Amino acid sequence: MFYERDMETLLLRSITPKLAMVLRLFEINPADQKLEPLNWVFPWAKLLPTDLYVSLWVDEFFPKWLETLYLWLTHSPDLSEIMRWYNGWKGILEHLLRFPEIEDQFRRGLDMMNQLIAGDDS
């Protein structure tokens, strides 16, 4: 018999580290974005504890996403192109937008864009 605690153990010990690795190794490339690896992660949203699923994104995905955005903003940016990219990611991660931790990540990206527009290099 497979008990609920057995499922939790399986998720925590076997599945979560693999999902973290997928997000950690995921390449964010605005010029040629491949989304297939994310399709391996999305289905687990229904099985993992919500706080764990959200933490995976905040800890493994968003640092690279924000770094990519920063690099793009500091190298002759086309703001309309960057806004399409930003909004595209909001669409891709729509199922996560209800979580404040995820909203904060997108807000940080928007803050970076606003700093560029305002001419603030800090």
Secondary structure, DSSP 8 states (H G I E B T S, - for coil): ---HHHHHHHIIIIIHHHHHHHHHH----TTS---HHHHHHGGGGGTS-HHHHHHHIIIIIHHHHHHHHHHHHTSS--HHHHHHHHHHHHHHTGGGTTSHHHHHHHHHHHHHHHHHHHT---
